[in-house]
Amino acid sequence: MRKWRPVIKATVITFGGGLLFALLGGIAVGYASSSGWIAPEMGELIVTAVFAAAVMAGALWIGAEWMRVIDEAAREAHKAAWYWGGTAGMCVSGVGLILSSAGPWRDIIAREIGSGGSPIDYVSAGAALMIAPMLIGYTVVWVWWWLARMRG
Amino acid sequence: MNNRLKVLRAERDWSQAQLAEHLGVSRQTVNALETGRYDPSLPLAFKIARVFGQPIESIFSYDQA
């Protein structure tokens, strides 16, 4: 259990610090906007952006500590999953990117999927559609690697 | 790659978990090594050789067929 201490520490600091920052940041934004120093939306944007960046950096830190703790076979599983699963996921996303970037079929696709929403919805959907196939690919390859070698 | 891990472990009457503890890896990794489903890195191969007090080439052999 002692070997997991750096992972637990990184997790507590990341999420505990994140929650504390969100709380204090929210109070600060509320005070600053009610005093007329900053527009409420701008304050919320700054706090949320810093919160998101800090939590993502913390997640990277947790991952680094965790990779140091696990043994080499477990690390190999994640390397294989990242390369093959992530790459395969990117190939799936690449099809969407090609089809949505140019060509007369864009109108057909747009008609089929509908045309509601604002540009920011499309940014959000695009980011999710890039990440989701990579995550699915990662999971599938990791499970395959693990079951092929580590069962028993 | 073939190896004599299972034989060497049996000679010492160690469980997979005990060998895993000596090597600083998980029991699943020892099992994967013994069944030939995972080939160790060079540092782990040296560690295995040191734990059993034998040269690497007497534990691991490369089967070209």
Backbone of each chain as ProteinMPNN parsed JSONL, in Angstrom:
{"seq_chain_A": "MRKWRPVIKATVITFGGGLLFALLGGIAVGYASSSGWIAPEMGELIVTAVFAAAVMAGALWIGAEWMRVIDEAAREAHKAAWYWGGTAGMCVSGVGLILSSAGPWRDIIAREIGSGGSPIDYVSAGAALMIAPMLIGYTVVWVWWWLARMRG", "coords_chain_A": {"N_chain_A": [[0.838, -1.209, 0.0], [2.09, 1.127, 0.618], [3.549, 1.869, -1.573], [1.737, 3.018, -3.239], [1.372, 5.496, -2.289], [2.398, 7.998, -3.466], [0.647, 8.24, -5.64], [-1.857, 8.458, -4.446], [-1.427, 10.794, -3.019], [-1.04, 12.667, -5.12], [-3.569, 12.525, -6.281], [-5.285, 13.414, -4.238], [-4.305, 16.033, -3.86], [-4.753, 17.111, -6.418], [-7.619, 16.873, -6.862], [-8.705, 17.734, -4.432], [-7.441, 20.237, -4.171], [-8.406, 21.359, -6.514], [-11.191, 21.506, -6.032], [-11.184, 23.235, -3.843], [-10.052, 25.509, -5.024], [-12.056, 26.076, -6.906], [-14.151, 26.727, -5.212], [-13.129, 28.964, -3.721], [-12.473, 30.589, -5.878], [-14.991, 30.979, -7.017], [-16.248, 32.455, -5.01], [-14.592, 34.721, -5.042], [-15.028, 35.668, -7.657], [-17.753, 36.223, -7.515], [-17.724, 38.299, -5.624], [-16.063, 40.179, -6.944], [-17.522, 40.705, -9.283], [-19.917, 41.704, -8.285], [-18.989, 44.017, -7.217], [-18.458, 45.404, -9.437], [-16.021, 45.223, -10.762], [-15.411, 43.382, -12.654], [-16.906, 41.684, -15.435], [-19.506, 39.331, -14.799], [-19.602, 36.975, -16.438], [-17.05, 36.93, -17.602], [-15.429, 36.628, -15.365], [-16.288, 34.103, -14.462], [-15.486, 32.604, -16.644], [-12.681, 32.844, -16.519], [-12.087, 31.648, -14.016], [-13.124, 29.049, -14.451], [-11.576, 28.217, -16.631], [-8.967, 28.227, -15.564], [-9.372, 26.364, -13.532], [-10.039, 24.053, -15.062], [-7.655, 23.703, -16.556], [-5.818, 23.307, -14.478], [-6.809, 20.973, -13.24], [-6.57, 19.149, -15.355], [-3.789, 19.187, -15.715], [-3.1, 18.173, -13.25], [-4.233, 15.64, -13.514], [-2.52, 14.566, -15.383], [-0.213, 14.486, -13.857], [-1.021, 12.649, -11.854], [-1.241, 10.42, -13.504], [1.45, 10.122, -14.268], [2.709, 9.489, -11.829], [1.379, 7.145, -11.282], [2.146, 5.518, -13.409], [4.775, 5.122, -12.684], [4.519, 3.488, -10.501], [3.247, 1.073, -11.265], [4.069, -2.206, -12.655], [6.456, -3.32, -15.229], [5.13, -4.844, -17.219], [2.473, -4.072, -17.006], [2.811, -1.426, -17.699], [3.591, -1.747, -20.348], [1.211, -2.69, -21.424], [-0.349, -0.385, -21.372], [1.126, 1.268, -23.042], [0.907, -0.08, -25.489], [-1.858, 0.05, -25.739], [-2.238, 2.805, -25.917], [-0.819, 3.435, -28.281], [-1.848, 1.642, -30.387], [-4.657, 1.573, -29.911], [-5.254, 4.298, -29.57], [-4.301, 5.314, -32.006], [-5.899, 3.932, -33.854], [-8.354, 4.946, -33.096], [-7.947, 7.611, -33.786], [-7.872, 7.333, -36.525], [-10.523, 6.714, -37.082], [-11.708, 9.101, -36.239], [-10.484, 10.682, -38.103], [-11.798, 10.102, -40.506], [-14.239, 11.349, -40.099], [-13.283, 13.953, -39.919], [-12.262, 14.42, -42.519], [-14.598, 14.112, -44.083], [-16.155, 16.159, -43.081], [-14.774, 18.444, -43.664], [-14.533, 19.313, -46.355], [-16.044, 19.342, -49.667], [-18.904, 18.362, -51.685], [-20.614, 16.707, -50.325], [-20.904, 17.648, -47.795], [-23.169, 19.163, -47.419], [-25.128, 17.232, -47.601], [-24.542, 15.636, -45.371], [-24.905, 17.545, -43.363], [-27.625, 18.01, -43.653], [-28.639, 15.547, -42.906], [-27.806, 15.191, -40.228], [-28.926, 17.326, -39.005], [-29.453, 20.82, -38.222], [-29.391, 22.399, -35.973], [-28.335, 24.256, -33.05], [-25.467, 26.129, -31.827], [-22.353, 27.675, -32.961], [-20.5, 27.098, -30.894], [-21.498, 24.767, -29.843], [-20.856, 23.023, -31.85], [-18.081, 23.068, -31.743], [-17.683, 21.878, -29.263], [-18.895, 19.377, -29.724], [-17.227, 18.46, -31.752], [-14.74, 18.258, -30.42], [-15.393, 16.273, -28.568], [-15.956, 14.183, -30.311], [-13.465, 13.691, -31.342], [-12.064, 12.771, -29.15], [-13.566, 10.592, -28.095], [-13.518, 8.197, -29.894], [-10.793, 7.584, -29.645], [-10.536, 7.004, -26.922], [-12.23, 4.805, -26.755], [-10.901, 3.025, -28.464], [-8.48, 2.791, -27.059], [-9.345, 1.528, -24.685], [-10.362, -0.913, -25.69], [-8.056, -2.107, -26.873], [-6.387, -2.257, -24.63], [-7.789, -4.043, -22.96], [-7.771, -6.313, -24.621], [-4.951, -6.789, -24.804], [-4.351, -7.291, -22.127], [-5.967, -9.544, -21.455], [-4.936, -11.362, -23.255], [-2.384, -11.863, -22.321], [-2.139, -11.757, -19.487], [-3.969, -13.32, -18.132], [-4.963, -15.85, -15.803]], "CA_chain_A": [[0.0, 0.0, 0.0], [2.952, 2.308, 0.73], [4.035, 2.273, -2.893], [0.686, 3.808, -3.9], [1.237, 6.791, -1.608], [2.52, 9.157, -4.367], [-0.558, 8.339, -6.481], [-2.937, 8.976, -3.579], [-1.104, 12.203, -2.729], [-1.321, 13.469, -6.328], [-5.024, 12.547, -6.489], [-5.888, 14.284, -3.211], [-3.928, 17.433, -4.145], [-5.428, 17.551, -7.651], [-9.065, 17.062, -6.736], [-8.953, 18.581, -3.264], [-7.022, 21.595, -4.555], [-9.338, 21.828, -7.55], [-12.461, 21.88, -5.399], [-10.919, 24.42, -3.019], [-9.885, 26.631, -5.949], [-13.371, 26.396, -7.482], [-14.935, 27.385, -4.158], [-12.584, 30.305, -3.464], [-12.598, 31.351, -7.126], [-16.403, 31.364, -7.145], [-16.494, 33.556, -4.05], [-13.865, 35.906, -5.532], [-15.728, 36.185, -8.848], [-19.006, 36.815, -7.044], [-17.401, 39.578, -4.989], [-15.523, 41.112, -7.959], [-18.555, 41.12, -10.232], [-20.902, 42.544, -7.584], [-18.358, 45.327, -6.999], [-18.33, 46.051, -10.746], [-14.64, 45.177, -11.259], [-15.295, 42.454, -13.792], [-18.203, 41.133, -15.85], [-19.641, 37.993, -14.196], [-19.269, 35.903, -17.4], [-15.601, 36.896, -17.774], [-14.881, 36.039, -14.138], [-16.574, 32.657, -14.476], [-14.635, 32.002, -17.68], [-11.298, 32.759, -16.022], [-12.017, 30.627, -12.946], [-13.35, 27.722, -15.031], [-10.423, 27.863, -17.473], [-7.843, 27.888, -14.676], [-9.757, 25.112, -12.872], [-9.926, 22.95, -16.028], [-6.239, 23.493, -16.875], [-5.146, 22.757, -13.294], [-7.246, 19.585, -13.033], [-5.973, 18.332, -16.417], [-2.361, 19.054, -15.384], [-3.069, 17.249, -12.117], [-4.51, 14.288, -14.027], [-1.26, 14.132, -16.006], [0.686, 14.195, -12.723], [-1.486, 11.377, -11.281], [-0.859, 9.38, -14.468], [2.903, 9.921, -14.217], [3.013, 8.769, -10.585], [0.79, 5.811, -11.397], [3.002, 4.758, -14.329], [5.995, 4.754, -11.956], [4.2, 2.47, -9.499], [2.889, -0.224, -11.865], [5.251, -2.905, -13.162], [6.727, -3.06, -16.645], [4.137, -5.465, -18.099], [1.296, -3.2, -16.978], [3.162, -0.229, -18.5], [3.553, -2.154, -21.758], [-0.203, -2.77, -21.822], [-0.836, 0.973, -21.64], [1.813, 1.794, -24.24], [0.268, -0.713, -26.653], [-3.225, 0.578, -25.843], [-2.176, 4.186, -26.396], [-0.414, 3.499, -29.683], [-2.766, 0.991, -31.329], [-6.031, 2.02, -29.672], [-5.326, 5.732, -29.849], [-4.129, 5.536, -33.445], [-7.108, 3.45, -34.535], [-9.396, 5.932, -32.794], [-7.678, 8.805, -34.606], [-8.253, 7.018, -37.912], [-11.992, 6.855, -37.145], [-11.98, 10.545, -36.193], [-9.987, 11.252, -39.363], [-12.851, 9.979, -41.525], [-15.174, 12.439, -39.814], [-12.626, 15.224, -40.245], [-12.212, 14.57, -43.984], [-15.947, 14.296, -44.627], [-16.774, 17.413, -42.643], [-13.976, 19.622, -44.024], [-14.71, 19.822, -47.725], [-16.776, 18.467, -50.581], [-20.341, 18.626, -51.824], [-21.371, 15.867, -49.399], [-21.091, 18.343, -46.512], [-24.581, 19.568, -47.329], [-25.926, 16.02, -47.339], [-24.319, 15.273, -43.956], [-25.537, 18.578, -42.534], [-29.072, 17.792, -43.72], [-28.959, 14.311, -42.182], [-27.619, 15.293, -38.761], [-29.684, 18.465, -38.492], [-28.689, 22.065, -38.267], [-29.61, 23.225, -34.791], [-27.132, 24.49, -32.252], [-24.637, 27.283, -32.127], [-20.989, 27.245, -33.271], [-19.796, 26.537, -29.738], [-21.952, 23.374, -29.72], [-20.097, 22.222, -32.828], [-16.719, 22.944, -31.199], [-17.778, 20.896, -28.185], [-19.162, 18.065, -30.328], [-16.015, 18.07, -32.488], [-13.731, 17.818, -29.443], [-15.842, 14.989, -28.016], [-15.859, 13.154, -31.352], [-12.05, 13.341, -31.503], [-11.599, 12.043, -27.955], [-14.309, 9.351, -27.82], [-12.991, 6.993, -30.56], [-9.477, 7.258, -29.09], [-10.756, 6.356, -25.622], [-12.808, 3.469, -27.002], [-9.798, 2.213, -28.998], [-7.551, 2.551, -25.939], [-9.939, 0.53, -23.785], [-10.449, -2.211, -26.387], [-6.71, -2.694, -27.008], [-5.873, -2.588, -23.293], [-8.467, -5.276, -22.52], [-7.236, -7.411, -25.442], [-3.56, -7.043, -24.387], [-4.339, -7.85, -20.772], [-6.528, -10.89, -21.465], [-4.066, -12.241, -24.049], [-1.12, -12.176, -21.644], [-2.092, -11.75, -18.024], [-5.002, -14.144, -17.478], [-4.432, -17.046, -15.136]], "C_chain_A": [[0.872, 1.257, 0.0], [3.397, 2.818, -0.631], [3.01, 3.132, -3.646], [0.568, 5.215, -3.324], [1.394, 8.0, -2.554], [1.289, 9.359, -5.257], [-1.7, 8.948, -5.674], [-2.707, 10.466, -3.298], [-1.453, 13.097, -3.924], [-2.822, 13.602, -6.55], [-5.695, 13.509, -5.496], [-5.575, 15.747, -3.508], [-4.686, 17.945, -5.369], [-6.909, 17.848, -7.411], [-9.449, 17.914, -5.52], [-8.615, 20.034, -3.57], [-7.966, 22.188, -5.584], [-10.65, 22.308, -6.958], [-12.309, 23.153, -4.568], [-10.795, 25.665, -3.9], [-11.236, 27.057, -6.521], [-14.225, 27.163, -6.474], [-14.451, 28.82, -3.936], [-12.706, 31.199, -4.693], [-14.016, 31.849, -7.336], [-16.745, 32.53, -6.232], [-15.842, 34.847, -4.561], [-14.565, 36.524, -6.735], [-17.038, 36.865, -8.443], [-18.772, 38.191, -6.44], [-16.959, 40.605, -6.032], [-16.612, 41.6, -8.901], [-19.612, 41.991, -9.553], [-20.331, 43.932, -7.283], [-18.144, 46.073, -8.315], [-16.917, 46.042, -11.312], [-14.514, 44.326, -12.524], [-16.694, 41.963, -14.158], [-18.322, 39.708, -15.308], [-19.207, 36.865, -15.137], [-17.76, 35.765, -17.557], [-14.932, 36.265, -16.547], [-15.075, 34.535, -14.099], [-15.698, 31.942, -15.488], [-13.213, 31.812, -17.16], [-11.164, 31.654, -14.976], [-12.169, 29.221, -13.533], [-12.158, 27.279, -15.87], [-9.227, 27.456, -16.617], [-8.118, 26.558, -13.982], [-9.543, 23.92, -13.821], [-8.456, 22.644, -16.339], [-5.506, 22.847, -15.701], [-5.524, 21.299, -13.07], [-6.651, 18.664, -14.1], [-4.48, 18.125, -16.178], [-2.193, 18.08, -14.219], [-3.316, 15.817, -12.565], [-3.258, 13.703, -14.688], [-0.252, 13.721, -14.925], [0.299, 12.849, -12.078], [-1.057, 10.22, -12.192], [0.625, 9.067, -14.419], [3.297, 9.133, -12.973], [2.542, 7.317, -10.669], [1.645, 4.932, -12.321], [4.296, 4.328, -13.649], [5.746, 3.59, -11.004], [3.943, 1.096, -10.136], [4.133, -0.899, -12.453], [5.344, -2.791, -14.687], [5.7, -3.682, -17.594], [2.87, -4.602, -18.16], [1.559, -1.925, -17.783], [3.103, -0.553, -19.992], [2.114, -2.216, -22.278], [-0.723, -1.383, -22.186], [-0.145, 1.593, -22.843], [1.17, 1.231, -25.505], [-1.132, -0.132, -26.857], [-3.208, 1.998, -26.393], [-1.839, 4.223, -27.872], [-1.493, 2.921, -30.609], [-4.209, 1.469, -31.159], [-6.215, 3.484, -30.027], [-5.224, 6.022, -31.341], [-5.368, 5.092, -34.217], [-8.263, 4.429, -34.306], [-9.224, 7.189, -33.626], [-8.069, 8.57, -36.062], [-9.764, 7.159, -38.083], [-12.353, 8.341, -37.152], [-11.562, 11.206, -37.494], [-11.019, 11.18, -40.481], [-13.857, 11.121, -41.356], [-14.588, 13.788, -40.196], [-12.621, 15.471, -41.754], [-13.597, 14.886, -44.543], [-16.551, 15.647, -44.258], [-15.996, 18.644, -43.095], [-14.292, 20.185, -45.402], [-15.578, 18.865, -48.527], [-18.262, 18.744, -50.582], [-21.189, 17.809, -50.851], [-21.609, 16.537, -48.043], [-22.563, 18.737, -46.324], [-25.47, 18.375, -46.995], [-25.808, 15.632, -45.866], [-25.044, 16.259, -43.041], [-27.054, 18.378, -42.497], [-29.477, 16.595, -42.856], [-28.855, 14.488, -40.664], [-28.363, 16.477, -38.156], [-28.823, 19.71, -38.408], [-28.992, 22.972, -37.08], [-28.295, 23.529, -34.106], [-26.334, 25.679, -32.719], [-23.213, 26.797, -32.427], [-20.263, 26.603, -32.09], [-20.23, 25.086, -29.477], [-21.154, 22.483, -30.662], [-18.655, 22.039, -32.371], [-16.703, 21.84, -30.14], [-17.977, 19.485, -28.747], [-17.92, 17.561, -31.063], [-14.935, 17.555, -31.55], [-14.104, 16.449, -28.89], [-15.674, 13.871, -29.046], [-14.406, 12.815, -31.694], [-11.595, 12.448, -30.345], [-12.26, 10.664, -27.836], [-13.761, 8.13, -28.57], [-11.615, 6.584, -30.031], [-9.613, 6.53, -27.762], [-11.305, 4.943, -25.797], [-11.709, 2.528, -27.506], [-8.811, 1.826, -27.902], [-8.074, 1.423, -25.05], [-9.947, -0.861, -24.424], [-9.073, -2.873, -26.461], [-6.145, -3.074, -25.649], [-6.476, -3.91, -22.805], [-7.923, -6.477, -23.299], [-5.823, -7.778, -24.981], [-3.535, -7.771, -23.055], [-4.839, -9.294, -20.774], [-5.626, -11.862, -22.21], [-2.834, -12.682, -23.274], [-1.233, -12.439, -20.152], [-3.157, -12.615, -17.355], [-4.32, -15.347, -16.813], [-3.613, -16.736, -13.902]], "O_chain_A": [[0.485, 2.302, -0.525], [3.597, 4.016, -0.832], [3.36, 3.873, -4.565], [-0.226, 6.027, -3.8], [0.606, 8.942, -2.462], [0.929, 10.489, -5.589], [-2.414, 9.832, -6.148], [-3.631, 11.278, -3.329], [-2.078, 14.146, -3.765], [-3.301, 14.66, -6.959], [-6.555, 14.307, -5.868], [-6.453, 16.605, -3.423], [-5.198, 19.064, -5.368], [-7.391, 18.938, -7.719], [-10.39, 18.706, -5.572], [-9.39, 20.943, -3.272], [-8.288, 23.375, -5.534], [-11.162, 23.367, -7.321], [-13.174, 24.029, -4.581], [-11.34, 26.723, -3.587], [-11.53, 28.249, -6.612], [-14.925, 28.114, -6.823], [-15.24, 29.765, -3.957], [-12.998, 32.39, -4.589], [-14.233, 32.98, -7.771], [-17.439, 33.467, -6.627], [-16.446, 35.919, -4.522], [-14.688, 37.745, -6.832], [-17.387, 37.93, -8.951], [-19.519, 39.133, -6.705], [-17.41, 41.75, -6.018], [-16.63, 42.771, -9.279], [-20.146, 42.912, -10.17], [-21.076, 44.898, -7.114], [-17.706, 47.224, -8.32], [-16.633, 46.782, -12.254], [-13.622, 44.534, -13.347], [-17.561, 41.84, -13.294], [-17.352, 38.951, -15.35], [-18.538, 35.921, -14.717], [-17.234, 34.654, -17.637], [-13.997, 35.474, -16.672], [-14.163, 33.784, -13.752], [-15.224, 30.832, -15.247], [-12.614, 30.751, -17.338], [-10.25, 30.831, -15.038], [-11.433, 28.308, -13.16], [-11.769, 26.111, -15.834], [-8.555, 26.465, -16.906], [-7.224, 25.722, -13.852], [-8.947, 22.912, -13.441], [-8.054, 21.482, -16.382], [-4.678, 21.956, -15.891], [-4.666, 20.477, -12.748], [-6.269, 17.533, -13.8], [-3.957, 17.035, -16.404], [-1.268, 17.268, -14.201], [-2.687, 14.887, -12.061], [-2.975, 12.511, -14.57], [0.465, 12.731, -15.072], [1.161, 12.019, -11.791], [-0.579, 9.186, -11.725], [1.028, 7.907, -14.515], [4.118, 8.219, -13.046], [3.208, 6.396, -10.197], [1.843, 3.748, -12.049], [4.86, 3.289, -13.992], [6.649, 2.799, -10.73], [4.375, 0.074, -9.601], [5.135, -0.234, -12.718], [4.455, -2.251, -15.344], [5.422, -3.123, -18.654], [2.276, -4.427, -19.223], [0.669, -1.406, -18.457], [2.631, 0.25, -20.796], [1.836, -1.844, -23.418], [-1.441, -1.216, -23.172], [-0.758, 2.361, -23.584], [0.92, 1.958, -26.466], [-1.545, 0.144, -27.983], [-4.042, 2.364, -27.221], [-2.477, 4.944, -28.64], [-1.99, 3.61, -31.499], [-4.9, 1.738, -32.142], [-7.181, 3.869, -30.685], [-5.953, 6.857, -31.876], [-5.83, 5.788, -35.121], [-9.047, 4.702, -35.214], [-10.195, 7.769, -34.111], [-8.535, 9.481, -36.747], [-10.233, 7.661, -39.104], [-13.179, 8.791, -37.946], [-12.191, 12.164, -37.945], [-11.109, 12.088, -41.307], [-14.267, 11.765, -42.322], [-15.284, 14.656, -40.723], [-12.93, 16.569, -42.217], [-13.762, 15.792, -45.359], [-17.347, 16.213, -45.008], [-16.475, 19.767, -42.94], [-14.314, 21.401, -45.59], [-15.816, 17.728, -48.12], [-18.815, 19.283, -49.623], [-22.337, 18.159, -50.576], [-22.412, 16.06, -47.241], [-23.115, 18.654, -45.226], [-26.423, 18.481, -46.223], [-26.8, 15.34, -45.199], [-25.705, 15.868, -42.079], [-27.689, 18.55, -41.456], [-30.501, 16.616, -42.173], [-29.7, 14.002, -39.912], [-28.426, 16.616, -36.935], [-27.599, 19.64, -38.513], [-28.859, 24.191, -37.183], [-27.242, 23.085, -34.563], [-26.494, 26.171, -33.836], [-22.896, 25.634, -32.175], [-19.492, 25.661, -32.275], [-19.455, 24.278, -28.966], [-20.819, 21.346, -30.331], [-18.066, 20.979, -32.583], [-15.818, 20.984, -30.129], [-17.329, 18.531, -28.318], [-17.599, 16.374, -31.004], [-14.288, 16.546, -31.832], [-13.252, 15.572, -28.754], [-15.298, 12.751, -28.7], [-14.142, 11.762, -32.274], [-10.839, 11.496, -30.539], [-11.592, 9.682, -27.514], [-13.55, 7.096, -27.936], [-11.296, 5.397, -29.97], [-8.901, 5.561, -27.5], [-10.91, 4.013, -25.094], [-11.592, 1.391, -27.049], [-8.366, 0.681, -27.827], [-7.346, 0.49, -24.71], [-9.59, -1.852, -23.789], [-8.933, -4.056, -26.151], [-5.489, -4.107, -25.523], [-5.766, -4.781, -22.303], [-7.647, -7.527, -22.719], [-5.528, -8.957, -24.787], [-2.798, -8.74, -22.874], [-4.217, -10.169, -20.171], [-5.547, -13.039, -21.857], [-2.291, -13.756, -23.534], [-0.494, -13.261, -19.611], [-3.24, -12.64, -16.127], [-3.245, -15.784, -17.225], [-3.109, -17.65, -13.249]]}, "seq_chain_B": "MNNRLKVLRAERDWSQAQLAEHLGVSRQTVNALETGRYDPSLPLAFKIARVFGQPIESIFSYDQA", "coords_chain_B": {"N_chain_B": [[10.485, -16.733, -27.47], [11.951, -18.799, -25.06], [11.819, -19.932, -21.634], [13.16, -20.89, -18.384], [11.849, -20.356, -16.091], [9.68, -21.4, -14.553], [10.6, -23.906, -13.768], [12.902, -23.224, -12.309], [11.741, -21.75, -10.282], [10.158, -23.69, -9.099], [12.13, -25.401, -8.124], [13.062, -23.953, -5.997], [10.892, -23.935, -4.47], [9.07, -21.845, -4.477], [6.207, -19.724, -4.553], [4.28, -18.201, -7.217], [3.628, -15.676, -6.385], [5.574, -15.179, -4.435], [7.927, -15.15, -5.969], [7.285, -12.99, -7.557], [7.37, -10.966, -5.681], [10.099, -10.935, -5.048], [11.033, -9.983, -7.457], [9.807, -7.583, -7.781], [7.502, -7.22, -9.278], [4.117, -7.845, -10.544], [2.034, -10.688, -9.619], [0.633, -11.628, -11.782], [2.278, -10.844, -13.855], [4.505, -12.49, -13.485], [3.28, -14.938, -14.02], [2.611, -14.518, -16.728], [5.168, -14.345, -17.79], [6.181, -16.914, -17.256], [4.51, -18.515, -18.807], [5.238, -17.752, -21.265], [3.95, -15.703, -22.515], [4.634, -13.144, -22.255], [7.515, -11.277, -22.853], [10.356, -10.392, -20.992], [11.782, -7.117, -20.203], [15.181, -6.034, -20.77], [16.403, -5.051, -18.33], [14.667, -6.342, -16.452], [15.127, -8.999, -17.084], [17.797, -9.258, -16.322], [17.476, -8.868, -13.611], [15.971, -11.101, -12.926], [17.864, -13.062, -13.489], [19.732, -12.444, -11.521], [18.265, -12.903, -9.181], [17.937, -15.687, -9.314], [20.553, -16.421, -9.374], [21.95, -17.1, -11.678], [23.375, -17.078, -15.049], [21.904, -15.013, -17.627], [21.582, -16.342, -20.106], [21.273, -18.964, -19.401], [18.807, -19.111, -18.439], [16.999, -17.922, -20.21], [16.16, -18.628, -23.59], [16.46, -18.248, -27.104], [14.155, -19.113, -29.449], [14.426, -19.799, -32.684], [12.851, -21.027, -34.541]], "CA_chain_B": [[11.474, -16.828, -26.384], [11.644, -19.814, -24.034], [12.531, -19.697, -20.37], [13.096, -21.959, -17.371], [11.392, -19.719, -14.843], [8.803, -22.264, -13.761], [11.454, -24.946, -13.192], [13.755, -22.602, -11.288], [10.867, -21.378, -9.154], [9.76, -24.939, -8.414], [13.317, -25.889, -7.391], [13.159, -23.185, -4.738], [9.603, -24.087, -3.795], [8.462, -20.526, -4.352], [4.958, -19.487, -5.293], [4.408, -17.084, -8.181], [3.565, -14.421, -5.619], [6.883, -14.972, -3.786], [8.881, -14.73, -7.006], [6.89, -11.63, -7.949], [7.857, -10.055, -4.645], [11.545, -10.822, -5.237], [11.326, -9.244, -8.693], [9.139, -6.281, -7.765], [6.457, -7.156, -10.311], [2.877, -8.45, -10.063], [1.965, -12.137, -9.825], [0.188, -11.843, -13.168], [3.437, -10.695, -14.747], [5.286, -13.733, -13.362], [2.53, -15.955, -14.761], [2.768, -14.242, -18.164], [6.555, -14.691, -18.144], [6.327, -18.38, -17.225], [3.767, -19.134, -19.905], [5.808, -17.255, -22.525], [3.057, -14.732, -23.165], [5.256, -11.82, -22.142], [8.978, -11.303, -22.785], [10.768, -9.301, -20.097], [12.772, -6.139, -20.665], [16.54, -6.432, -20.394], [16.608, -4.889, -16.884], [13.957, -7.378, -15.689], [15.832, -10.266, -17.327], [18.987, -9.239, -15.447], [16.989, -9.015, -12.236], [15.6, -12.517, -12.793], [19.13, -13.807, -13.438], [20.351, -12.195, -10.219], [17.456, -13.581, -8.159], [18.212, -17.128, -9.374], [22.003, -16.63, -9.32], [22.395, -17.782, -12.909], [23.458, -16.157, -16.184], [20.654, -14.855, -18.398], [21.453, -17.318, -21.197], [20.875, -20.284, -18.897], [17.379, -19.019, -18.089], [16.238, -17.59, -21.426], [16.743, -19.04, -24.877], [15.691, -17.727, -28.235], [13.776, -20.18, -30.373], [14.282, -19.148, -33.994], [11.791, -21.706, -35.315]], "C_chain_B": [[11.018, -17.9, -25.382], [12.363, -19.452, -22.741], [12.294, -20.836, -19.382], [12.591, -21.425, -16.033], [10.6, -20.661, -13.937], [9.623, -23.338, -13.048], [12.283, -24.37, -12.047], [12.944, -22.213, -10.051], [10.473, -22.617, -8.358], [10.917, -25.501, -7.594], [13.459, -25.193, -6.035], [11.876, -23.249, -3.918], [8.942, -22.731, -3.517], [7.129, -20.509, -5.071], [5.213, -18.363, -6.3], [4.431, -15.751, -7.437], [4.905, -14.123, -4.945], [7.93, -14.508, -4.795], [8.581, -13.288, -7.441], [7.42, -10.603, -6.949], [9.366, -9.844, -4.764], [11.883, -9.912, -6.421], [10.727, -7.835, -8.699], [8.146, -6.107, -8.894], [5.192, -7.817, -9.751], [2.913, -9.966, -10.316], [1.522, -12.461, -11.253], [1.346, -11.742, -14.146], [4.312, -11.946, -14.689], [4.599, -14.846, -14.152], [2.699, -15.771, -16.273], [4.174, -14.591, -18.643], [6.711, -16.206, -18.248], [5.646, -19.059, -18.409], [4.235, -18.619, -21.265], [4.932, -16.245, -23.235], [3.605, -13.308, -23.064], [6.766, -11.997, -22.015], [9.451, -10.123, -21.941], [11.693, -8.311, -20.774], [14.15, -6.639, -20.231], [16.804, -6.216, -18.896], [15.902, -5.964, -16.048], [14.629, -8.738, -15.879], [17.084, -10.364, -16.451], [18.58, -9.462, -13.984], [16.629, -10.478, -11.959], [16.866, -13.367, -12.646], [19.787, -13.653, -12.065], [19.6, -12.928, -9.102], [17.762, -15.083, -8.126], [19.711, -17.447, -9.355], [22.545, -17.369, -10.529], [22.535, -16.773, -14.038], [22.158, -16.143, -16.992], [20.466, -15.985, -19.417], [21.107, -18.721, -20.702], [19.399, -20.278, -18.475], [16.527, -18.8, -19.337], [16.945, -18.132, -22.666], [15.828, -18.554, -26.0], [15.427, -18.843, -29.225], [13.502, -19.555, -31.732], [13.204, -19.787, -34.861], [10.477, -21.128, -34.902]], "O_chain_B": [[9.875, -17.908, -24.926], [13.38, -18.758, -22.752], [11.363, -21.628, -19.524], [12.882, -21.988, -14.978], [10.815, -20.714, -12.727], [9.381, -23.647, -11.881], [12.357, -24.948, -10.963], [13.414, -22.336, -8.92], [10.452, -22.608, -7.128], [10.711, -26.017, -6.496], [13.921, -25.786, -5.061], [11.788, -22.693, -2.823], [8.341, -22.514, -2.464], [6.943, -21.195, -6.076], [6.229, -17.671, -6.238], [5.153, -14.826, -7.809], [5.331, -12.97, -4.884], [8.716, -13.6, -4.523], [9.488, -12.484, -7.66], [7.859, -9.517, -7.326], [9.86, -8.728, -4.603], [12.869, -9.176, -6.4], [11.099, -6.998, -9.522], [7.959, -5.006, -9.41], [5.192, -8.294, -8.617], [3.71, -10.458, -11.115], [1.974, -13.436, -11.851], [1.395, -12.463, -15.143], [4.805, -12.41, -15.717], [5.254, -15.604, -14.866], [2.904, -16.738, -17.006], [4.355, -15.071, -19.762], [7.298, -16.717, -19.202], [6.143, -20.05, -18.942], [3.691, -19.007, -22.299], [5.136, -15.956, -24.414], [3.1, -12.389, -23.708], [7.242, -12.767, -21.181], [9.008, -8.993, -22.142], [12.314, -8.619, -21.791], [14.259, -7.558, -19.419], [17.367, -7.097, -18.246], [16.455, -6.445, -15.059], [14.692, -9.537, -14.944], [17.388, -11.425, -15.907], [19.264, -10.157, -13.232], [16.943, -11.018, -10.898], [16.938, -14.262, -11.804], [20.33, -14.612, -11.516], [20.212, -13.499, -8.199], [17.839, -15.683, -7.054], [20.094, -18.617, -9.324], [23.48, -18.162, -10.42], [21.894, -15.722, -14.008], [21.419, -17.126, -17.031], [19.368, -16.516, -19.582], [20.694, -19.573, -21.489], [18.825, -21.329, -18.191], [15.472, -19.413, -19.5], [18.171, -18.093, -22.766], [14.609, -18.466, -25.855], [16.354, -19.443, -29.77], [12.495, -18.875, -31.926], [12.703, -19.168, -35.8], [9.434, -21.537, -35.414]]}, "name": "protein", "num_of_chains": 2, "seq": "MRKWRPVIKATVITFGGGLLFALLGGIAVGYASSSGWIAPEMGELIVTAVFAAAVMAGALWIGAEWMRVIDEAAREAHKAAWYWGGTAGMCVSGVGLILSSAGPWRDIIAREIGSGGSPIDYVSAGAALMIAPMLIGYTVVWVWWWLARMRGMNNRLKVLRAERDWSQAQLAEHLGVSRQTVNALETGRYDPSLPLAFKIARVFGQPIESIFSYDQA"}
